[in-house]
């Protein structure tokens, strides 16, 4: 379990102080990126840890916000890693509406729709988007 200044309450989620500089949290984040690359046959490259929280369960759940590169595009991701005797990646997804690749793709979708329908809709920001596993399609809800 990562170093924590507060006493962790069973089932409670607490902030991991100094997560960006924690060797343990950085190793967990790297593990998450590597596992995601294996699952999705992708080539994400770990950049840095932004923040982390932990939850004591039967083992520890780590909720890690990290930055990774896909080629030259940097994006934020959220990973959930369960650690007991071993580690298991439970969730991995782009941070929604955070800019970067998600907003870039949403802008492209709006531009293409404008061309097809001769419309003049404008992109303001992505409110919600969902990455569909395996094929990297995105569903955007824009307003």
N, CA and C atoms as a LAMMPS dump frame, in Angstrom:
ITEM: TIMESTEP
0
ITEM: NUMBER OF ATOMS
429
ITEM: BOX BOUNDS ff ff ff
-5.0000000000000000e+02 5.0000000000000000e+02
-5.0000000000000000e+02 5.0000000000000000e+02
-5.0000000000000000e+02 5.0000000000000000e+02
ITEM: ATOMS id mol type element x y z
1 1 1 N 0.847 -1.166 0
2 1 2 C 0 0 0
3 1 3 C 0.896 1.234 0
4 2 1 N 0.526 2.227 -0.807
5 2 2 C 1.334 3.438 -0.921
6 2 3 C 1.373 4.188 0.397
7 3 1 N 2.443 4.936 0.584
8 3 2 C 2.599 5.73 1.798
9 3 3 C 1.46 6.734 1.893
10 4 1 N 0.829 6.799 3.045
11 4 2 C -0.34 7.652 3.252
12 4 3 C -0.227 8.298 4.611
13 5 1 N -0.538 9.581 4.679
14 5 2 C -0.434 10.274 5.96
15 5 3 C -1.655 10.03 6.831
16 6 1 N -2.798 9.69 6.221
17 6 2 C -4.006 9.406 6.977
18 6 3 C -4.119 7.901 7.178
19 7 1 N -4.897 7.5 8.166
20 7 2 C -5.172 6.083 8.353
21 7 3 C -6.262 5.695 7.368
22 8 1 N -6.018 4.684 6.544
23 8 2 C -6.986 4.253 5.545
24 8 3 C -8.14 3.529 6.223
25 9 1 N -9.346 3.918 5.877
26 9 2 C -10.551 3.296 6.402
27 9 3 C -10.972 2.21 5.428
28 10 1 N -11.303 1.034 5.925
29 10 2 C -11.714 -0.077 5.079
30 10 3 C -12.868 0.361 4.196
31 11 1 N -12.693 0.275 2.888
32 11 2 C -13.722 0.647 1.925
33 11 3 C -13.712 2.107 1.56
34 12 1 N -13.063 2.959 2.357
35 12 2 C -13.014 4.388 2.063
36 12 3 C -11.945 4.693 1.039
37 13 1 N -12.185 5.722 0.248
38 13 2 C -11.217 6.135 -0.767
39 13 3 C -10.462 7.35 -0.241
40 14 1 N -9.131 7.258 -0.248
41 14 2 C -8.299 8.353 0.251
42 14 3 C -7.277 8.752 -0.809
43 15 1 N -6.901 10.01 -0.779
44 15 2 C -5.894 10.545 -1.696
45 15 3 C -4.522 9.971 -1.334
46 16 1 N -3.738 9.612 -2.315
47 16 2 C -2.361 9.179 -2.092
48 16 3 C -1.492 10.424 -2.188
49 17 1 N -0.963 10.852 -1.074
50 17 2 C -0.128 12.051 -1.036
51 17 3 C 1.188 11.78 -1.76
52 18 1 N 1.603 12.735 -2.581
53 18 2 C 2.873 12.59 -3.298
54 18 3 C 2.836 11.525 -4.379
55 19 1 N 1.657 11.235 -4.918
56 19 2 C 1.507 10.151 -5.899
57 19 3 C 2.405 10.335 -7.119
58 20 1 N 2.536 11.568 -7.597
59 20 2 C 3.335 11.816 -8.804
60 20 3 C 4.792 11.411 -8.623
61 21 1 N 5.279 11.465 -7.38
62 21 2 C 6.675 11.123 -7.099
63 21 3 C 6.848 9.753 -6.464
64 22 1 N 5.762 9.045 -6.263
65 22 2 C 5.825 7.73 -5.626
66 22 3 C 6.282 6.666 -6.625
67 23 1 N 7.349 5.97 -6.292
68 23 2 C 7.855 4.893 -7.148
69 23 3 C 6.785 3.814 -7.296
70 24 1 N 6.108 3.472 -6.197
71 24 2 C 5.078 2.433 -6.235
72 24 3 C 3.925 2.819 -7.159
73 25 1 N 3.435 4.052 -7.048
74 25 2 C 2.321 4.489 -7.883
75 25 3 C 2.752 4.582 -9.345
76 26 1 N 3.948 5.07 -9.601
77 26 2 C 4.456 5.125 -10.975
78 26 3 C 4.576 3.726 -11.569
79 27 1 N 5.022 2.755 -10.779
80 27 2 C 5.107 1.37 -11.257
81 27 3 C 3.721 0.809 -11.566
82 28 1 N 2.732 1.129 -10.715
83 28 2 C 1.362 0.68 -10.963
84 28 3 C 0.805 1.32 -12.234
85 29 1 N 1.112 2.593 -12.454
86 29 2 C 0.652 3.286 -13.658
87 29 3 C 1.297 2.675 -14.906
88 30 1 N 2.578 2.395 -14.833
89 30 2 C 3.266 1.753 -15.965
90 30 3 C 2.658 0.376 -16.249
91 31 1 N 2.362 -0.369 -15.177
92 31 2 C 1.712 -1.677 -15.319
93 31 3 C 0.379 -1.512 -16.046
94 32 1 N -0.412 -0.495 -15.65
95 32 2 C -1.723 -0.265 -16.259
96 32 3 C -1.591 0.007 -17.755
97 33 1 N -0.635 0.84 -18.139
98 33 2 C -0.425 1.159 -19.557
99 33 3 C 0.014 -0.094 -20.318
100 34 1 N 0.921 -0.861 -19.753
101 34 2 C 1.387 -2.091 -20.41
102 34 3 C 0.246 -3.089 -20.6
103 35 1 N -0.581 -3.246 -19.566
104 35 2 C -1.718 -4.166 -19.661
105 35 3 C -2.721 -3.686 -20.71
106 36 1 N -2.978 -2.376 -20.747
107 36 2 C -3.886 -1.828 -21.746
108 36 3 C -3.343 -2.063 -23.146
109 37 1 N -2.056 -1.891 -23.325
110 37 2 C -1.439 -2.147 -24.625
111 37 3 C -1.62 -3.603 -25.041
112 38 1 N -1.475 -4.531 -24.108
113 38 2 C -1.67 -5.953 -24.413
114 38 3 C -3.119 -6.237 -24.784
115 39 1 N -4.042 -5.7 -24.005
116 39 2 C -5.47 -5.955 -24.231
117 39 3 C -5.96 -5.396 -25.555
118 40 1 N -5.526 -4.188 -25.889
119 40 2 C -6.053 -3.484 -27.048
120 40 3 C -5.101 -3.476 -28.235
121 41 1 N -3.957 -4.148 -28.099
122 41 2 C -2.934 -4.154 -29.136
123 41 3 C -2.587 -2.712 -29.54
124 42 1 N -2.417 -1.877 -28.519
125 42 2 C -2.099 -0.465 -28.747
126 42 3 C -0.642 -0.209 -28.364
127 43 1 N -0.205 1.02 -28.562
128 43 2 C 1.189 1.371 -28.292
129 43 3 C 1.275 2.636 -27.442
130 44 1 N 0.441 2.729 -26.421
131 44 2 C 0.509 3.868 -25.513
132 44 3 C 1.854 3.862 -24.799
133 45 1 N 2.38 5.053 -24.559
134 45 2 C 3.645 5.204 -23.846
135 45 3 C 3.393 6.024 -22.582
136 46 1 N 3.71 5.442 -21.438
137 46 2 C 3.52 6.12 -20.164
138 46 3 C 4.346 7.399 -20.127
139 47 1 N 3.733 8.502 -19.621
140 47 2 C 4.444 9.772 -19.477
141 47 3 C 4.626 10.115 -18.007
142 48 1 N 3.497 10.203 -17.258
143 48 2 C 3.606 10.585 -15.849
144 48 3 C 2.312 10.285 -15.104
145 49 1 N 2.429 10.236 -13.783
146 49 2 C 1.266 10.128 -12.9
147 49 3 C 0.812 11.54 -12.574
148 50 1 N -0.476 11.771 -12.634
149 50 2 C -1.038 13.067 -12.277
150 50 3 C -1.529 13.037 -10.831
151 51 1 N -2.285 11.997 -10.481
152 51 2 C -2.791 11.856 -9.115
153 51 3 C -3.211 10.414 -8.893
154 52 1 N -3.464 10.075 -7.646
155 52 2 C -3.919 8.72 -7.32
156 52 3 C -4.705 8.723 -6.021
157 53 1 N -5.628 7.79 -5.953
158 53 2 C -6.385 7.528 -4.738
159 53 3 C -6.294 6.032 -4.475
160 54 1 N -6.554 5.651 -3.225
161 54 2 C -6.55 4.228 -2.892
162 54 3 C -7.769 3.887 -2.062
163 55 1 N -8.175 2.63 -2.175
164 55 2 C -9.322 2.108 -1.434
165 55 3 C -8.933 0.743 -0.886
166 56 1 N -8.971 0.619 0.441
167 56 2 C -8.63 -0.651 1.067
168 56 3 C -9.843 -1.565 0.989
169 57 1 N -9.676 -2.678 0.309
170 57 2 C -10.708 -3.707 0.179
171 57 3 C -10.01 -5.012 0.535
172 58 1 N -10.337 -6.09 -0.121
173 58 2 C -9.561 -7.315 0.034
174 58 3 C -8.335 -7.127 -0.852
175 59 1 N -7.374 -6.393 -0.346
176 59 2 C -6.265 -5.881 -1.122
177 59 3 C -6.466 -4.374 -1.194
178 60 1 N -5.956 -3.743 -2.241
179 60 2 C -6.105 -2.298 -2.397
180 60 3 C -6.459 -1.988 -3.844
181 61 1 N -7.49 -1.168 -4.036
182 61 2 C -7.804 -0.613 -5.352
183 61 3 C -7.093 0.724 -5.454
184 62 1 N -6.379 0.929 -6.568
185 62 2 C -5.743 2.214 -6.843
186 62 3 C -6.451 2.849 -8.024
187 63 1 N -6.849 4.086 -7.859
188 63 2 C -7.472 4.876 -8.914
189 63 3 C -6.425 5.904 -9.344
190 64 1 N -5.848 5.692 -10.51
191 64 2 C -4.707 6.493 -10.944
192 64 3 C -5.085 7.318 -12.169
193 65 1 N -4.839 8.612 -12.095
194 65 2 C -4.972 9.483 -13.259
195 65 3 C -3.568 9.674 -13.798
196 66 1 N -3.387 9.354 -15.066
197 66 2 C -2.053 9.379 -15.654
198 66 3 C -2.084 10.013 -17.032
199 67 1 N -0.913 10.35 -17.496
200 67 2 C -0.765 10.875 -18.845
201 67 3 C 0.026 9.86 -19.648
202 68 1 N -0.433 9.614 -20.876
203 68 2 C 0.263 8.69 -21.771
204 68 3 C 0.195 9.26 -23.182
205 69 1 N 1.137 8.837 -24.006
206 69 2 C 1.196 9.285 -25.397
207 69 3 C 0.785 8.155 -26.317
208 70 1 N 0.012 8.523 -27.335
209 70 2 C -0.303 7.616 -28.435
210 70 3 C 0.312 8.278 -29.664
211 71 1 N 1.508 7.85 -30.005
212 71 2 C 2.273 8.56 -31.03
213 71 3 C 2.732 9.88 -30.437
214 72 1 N 2.339 10.98 -31.062
215 72 2 C 2.704 12.307 -30.552
216 72 3 C 1.591 12.936 -29.716
217 73 1 N 0.436 12.279 -29.65
218 73 2 C -0.709 12.858 -28.945
219 73 3 C -0.712 12.417 -27.49
220 74 1 N -0.649 13.403 -26.578
221 74 2 C -0.737 13.115 -25.151
222 74 3 C -2.197 13.195 -24.73
223 75 1 N -2.593 12.315 -23.823
224 75 2 C -3.941 12.335 -23.303
225 75 3 C -3.916 11.856 -21.865
226 76 1 N -4.929 12.241 -21.11
227 76 2 C -5.093 11.764 -19.737
228 76 3 C -5.947 10.503 -19.738
229 77 1 N -5.599 9.591 -18.852
230 77 2 C -6.345 8.347 -18.7
231 77 3 C -6.588 8.1 -17.217
232 78 1 N -7.643 7.346 -16.943
233 78 2 C -7.913 6.892 -15.585
234 78 3 C -7.774 5.377 -15.586
235 79 1 N -7.019 4.883 -14.622
236 79 2 C -6.821 3.436 -14.498
237 79 3 C -7.223 2.999 -13.095
238 80 1 N -7.792 1.828 -13.011
239 80 2 C -8.111 1.219 -11.714
240 80 3 C -7.337 -0.09 -11.658
241 81 1 N -6.43 -0.163 -10.69
242 81 2 C -5.587 -1.354 -10.529
243 81 3 C -5.859 -1.946 -9.16
244 82 1 N -6.142 -3.249 -9.132
245 82 2 C -6.357 -3.96 -7.87
246 82 3 C -5.063 -4.68 -7.533
247 83 1 N -4.602 -4.491 -6.311
248 83 2 C -3.361 -5.127 -5.881
249 83 3 C -3.629 -5.947 -4.634
250 84 1 N -3.249 -7.191 -4.705
251 84 2 C -3.293 -8.092 -3.549
252 84 3 C -1.968 -8.838 -3.577
253 85 1 N -1.977 -10.125 -3.866
254 85 2 C -0.702 -10.836 -4.045
255 85 3 C -0.089 -10.482 -5.396
256 86 1 N -0.954 -10.126 -6.344
257 86 2 C -0.514 -9.718 -7.671
258 86 3 C -1.301 -8.467 -8.055
259 87 1 N -1.149 -8.041 -9.286
260 87 2 C -1.842 -6.849 -9.758
261 87 3 C -2.786 -7.225 -10.887
262 88 1 N -3.916 -6.517 -10.941
263 88 2 C -4.876 -6.734 -12.02
264 88 3 C -5.442 -5.388 -12.457
265 89 1 N -5.413 -5.142 -13.761
266 89 2 C -5.999 -3.928 -14.306
267 89 3 C -7.5 -4.145 -14.445
268 90 1 N -8.29 -3.35 -13.714
269 90 2 C -9.741 -3.489 -13.739
270 90 3 C -10.391 -2.533 -14.732
271 91 1 N -9.847 -1.333 -14.874
272 91 2 C -10.407 -0.335 -15.788
273 91 3 C -9.281 0.515 -16.366
274 92 1 N -9.495 0.969 -17.595
275 92 2 C -8.564 1.894 -18.219
276 92 3 C -9.332 2.649 -19.283
277 93 1 N -9.399 3.986 -19.149
278 93 2 C -10.149 4.772 -20.125
279 93 3 C -9.631 6.195 -20.187
280 94 1 N -9.858 6.837 -21.349
281 94 2 C -9.467 8.243 -21.449
282 94 3 C -10.263 9.079 -20.46
283 95 1 N -9.645 10.128 -19.957
284 95 2 C -10.36 11.087 -19.129
285 95 3 C -11.294 11.832 -20.064
286 96 1 N -12.555 11.804 -19.775
287 96 2 C -13.552 12.341 -20.689
288 96 3 C -13.624 13.856 -20.614
289 97 1 N -13.679 14.496 -21.764
290 97 2 C -13.813 15.934 -21.832
291 97 3 C -12.578 16.691 -21.39
292 98 1 N -11.459 16.029 -21.319
293 98 2 C -10.246 16.661 -20.806
294 98 3 C -9.439 17.348 -21.893
295 99 1 N -9.911 17.315 -23.112
296 99 2 C -9.141 17.907 -24.204
297 99 3 C -8.301 16.84 -24.867
298 100 1 N -7.235 17.235 -25.476
299 100 2 C -6.346 16.283 -26.118
300 100 3 C -7.034 15.537 -27.244
301 101 1 N -6.783 14.259 -27.323
302 101 2 C -7.276 13.44 -28.419
303 101 3 C -8.8 13.407 -28.48
304 102 1 N -9.463 13.341 -27.341
305 102 2 C -10.925 13.26 -27.325
306 102 3 C -11.529 14.486 -28.007
307 103 1 N -11.109 15.679 -27.606
308 103 2 C -11.638 16.889 -28.229
309 103 3 C -11.248 16.974 -29.703
310 104 1 N -10.05 16.533 -30.038
311 104 2 C -9.601 16.529 -31.431
312 104 3 C -10.54 15.662 -32.277
313 105 1 N -10.874 14.486 -31.799
314 105 2 C -11.773 13.592 -32.527
315 105 3 C -13.185 14.165 -32.621
316 106 1 N -13.647 14.8 -31.557
317 106 2 C -14.979 15.408 -31.569
318 106 3 C -15.036 16.547 -32.582
319 107 1 N -13.989 17.368 -32.632
320 107 2 C -13.945 18.464 -33.616
321 107 3 C -13.996 17.901 -35.041
322 108 1 N -13.254 16.836 -35.269
323 108 2 C -13.246 16.189 -36.583
324 108 3 C -14.655 15.7 -36.936
325 109 1 N -15.343 15.066 -35.98
326 109 2 C -16.699 14.562 -36.226
327 109 3 C -17.649 15.696 -36.596
328 110 1 N -17.556 16.823 -35.902
329 110 2 C -18.412 17.981 -36.198
330 110 3 C -18.108 18.521 -37.591
331 111 1 N -16.84 18.654 -37.937
332 111 2 C -16.462 19.157 -39.261
333 111 3 C -16.98 18.247 -40.373
334 112 1 N -16.85 16.945 -40.188
335 112 2 C -17.329 15.988 -41.191
336 112 3 C -18.845 16.053 -41.329
337 113 1 N -19.558 16.179 -40.222
338 113 2 C -21.011 16.284 -40.27
339 113 3 C -21.427 17.571 -40.993
340 114 1 N -20.713 18.663 -40.726
341 114 2 C -20.995 19.924 -41.422
342 114 3 C -20.831 19.772 -42.94
343 115 1 N -19.798 19.058 -43.372
344 115 2 C -19.562 18.844 -44.802
345 115 3 C -20.673 18.005 -45.429
346 116 1 N -21.075 16.944 -44.737
347 116 2 C -22.08 16.017 -45.279
348 116 3 C -23.472 16.635 -45.354
349 117 1 N -23.817 17.407 -44.352
350 117 2 C -25.18 17.929 -44.251
351 117 3 C -25.267 19.423 -44.566
352 118 1 N -24.173 20.032 -44.987
353 118 2 C -24.091 21.469 -45.228
354 118 3 C -24.676 22.221 -44.031
355 119 1 N -24.1 21.949 -42.88
356 119 2 C -24.529 22.561 -41.631
357 119 3 C -23.474 23.542 -41.144
358 120 1 N -23.847 24.309 -40.137
359 120 2 C -22.903 25.231 -39.506
360 120 3 C -22.941 25.035 -37.999
361 121 1 N -22.721 23.793 -37.569
362 121 2 C -22.667 23.559 -36.131
363 121 3 C -21.231 23.772 -35.676
364 122 1 N -21.086 24.197 -34.42
365 122 2 C -19.777 24.514 -33.887
366 122 3 C -19.455 23.617 -32.704
367 123 1 N -18.208 23.236 -32.606
368 123 2 C -17.75 22.465 -31.454
369 123 3 C -17.399 23.431 -30.328
370 124 1 N -17.964 23.208 -29.125
371 124 2 C -17.603 24.002 -27.959
372 124 3 C -16.714 23.201 -27.028
373 125 1 N -17.187 22.045 -26.612
374 125 2 C -16.39 21.142 -25.781
375 125 3 C -17.084 19.797 -25.756
376 126 1 N -16.352 18.758 -25.412
377 126 2 C -16.982 17.445 -25.293
378 126 3 C -17.516 17.318 -23.876
379 127 1 N -18.773 17.04 -23.769
380 127 2 C -19.436 16.886 -22.483
381 127 3 C -19.234 15.468 -21.97
382 128 1 N -19.426 14.515 -22.848
383 128 2 C -19.257 13.118 -22.463
384 128 3 C -18.867 12.339 -23.707
385 129 1 N -17.934 11.418 -23.527
386 129 2 C -17.577 10.523 -24.623
387 129 3 C -17.232 9.177 -24.026
388 130 1 N -17.437 8.155 -24.804
389 130 2 C -17.17 6.81 -24.325
390 130 3 C -16.308 6.085 -25.343
391 131 1 N -15.197 5.545 -24.896
392 131 2 C -14.358 4.735 -25.761
393 131 3 C -14.913 3.316 -25.714
394 132 1 N -15.254 2.798 -26.863
395 132 2 C -15.768 1.447 -26.929
396 132 3 C -14.586 0.502 -27.052
397 133 1 N -14.452 -0.455 -26.132
398 133 2 C -13.273 -1.33 -26.124
399 133 3 C -13.076 -2.063 -27.446
400 134 1 N -11.892 -2.487 -27.656
401 134 2 C -11.443 -3.303 -28.772
402 134 3 C -11.239 -2.526 -30.062
403 135 1 N -12.256 -1.754 -30.529
404 135 2 C -12.123 -1.164 -31.852
405 135 3 C -11.854 0.33 -31.837
406 136 1 N -11.756 0.939 -30.665
407 136 2 C -11.427 2.347 -30.52
408 136 3 C -12.401 3.286 -31.237
409 137 1 N -13.681 2.888 -31.353
410 137 2 C -14.712 3.812 -31.805
411 137 3 C -15.103 4.674 -30.631
412 138 1 N -15.607 5.876 -30.904
413 138 2 C -16.016 6.787 -29.842
414 138 3 C -17.454 7.217 -30.072
415 139 1 N -18.196 7.319 -28.996
416 139 2 C -19.54 7.87 -29.024
417 139 3 C -19.473 9.22 -28.337
418 140 1 N -19.873 10.293 -29.038
419 140 2 C -19.818 11.638 -28.477
420 140 3 C -21.222 12.162 -28.28
421 141 1 N -21.429 12.816 -27.163
422 141 2 C -22.655 13.566 -26.93
423 141 3 C -22.223 15.027 -26.901
424 142 1 N -22.636 15.776 -27.893
425 142 2 C -22.21 17.169 -28.019
426 142 3 C -23.415 18.073 -27.863
427 143 1 N -23.186 19.225 -27.274
428 143 2 C -24.268 20.221 -27.184
429 143 3 C -23.7 21.599 -27.301
